[in-house]
């Protein structure tokens, strides 16, 4: 699948966005790295930018703003999961050990409804109920989102939470022991694993992966632009991947998938 023209199944990752201190610098960085287009948006949406590739929405970049009495949030990519009733999903999150700390709220004009919360293991997630906007319009091709992965200090507790909140299910992935795939709407939509392969002290988190033509070349370009490499390029069954950090601290993955993937 490359171009998406209909709402995502309930429980599927449907959108990712980056909240960052210097929005324009982030727009410049990702514009150079992935060829995205986008300008700082209007004041009524806090300047939020919907970045596009070939005129299709691929990701959001916004200015990180502090809530009253709180410091500005850290630079981070957030994965949004599609829902058809955000109030019910938010209530289910709270009833199953999670917490919604922003929303549910309307995104004008009739764009959709969003909420942001944290699962019982500490992983931050977003919820999106589509109205006029259902999410990413291009995926699974170079310079677009291709995978979302839950990395949790307690993957069993986390998978139970998302299953109860959204009705998704998790199954072991036989090619990678300790790895699980998440299923929604009859499709594999995300992955999940523990934190064994991460540095000690890494918190639970959702990680966004973007497809690229050449992982090594992308990593080289990123480091020259001020980014950093957290996991050097290496091979997995799905392709050649790396985990990197942008100049302001946003962590994400890149992966070059074989032609048959």
Secondary structure, 3 states (H helix, E strand, C coil): CCECCCCCCCCCEEEEEEEECCHHHHHHHHHHHHCCECCCCCHHHCCCEEEEECCEEEEEEEECCCCCCCCCCCCEEEEEEEECCHHHHHHHHHHCCCEEEEEEEEECCCCEEEEEEECCCCCEEEEEEECCCCCCCECCCCCCEEEEEEECCCHHHHHHHHHHHHCCEEEECCCCCCEEEEEECCEEEEEEECCCCCCCCCCCEEEEEEECCCHHHHHHHHHHCCCEEEEEEEEECCEEEEEEECCCCCEEEEEECCCCC
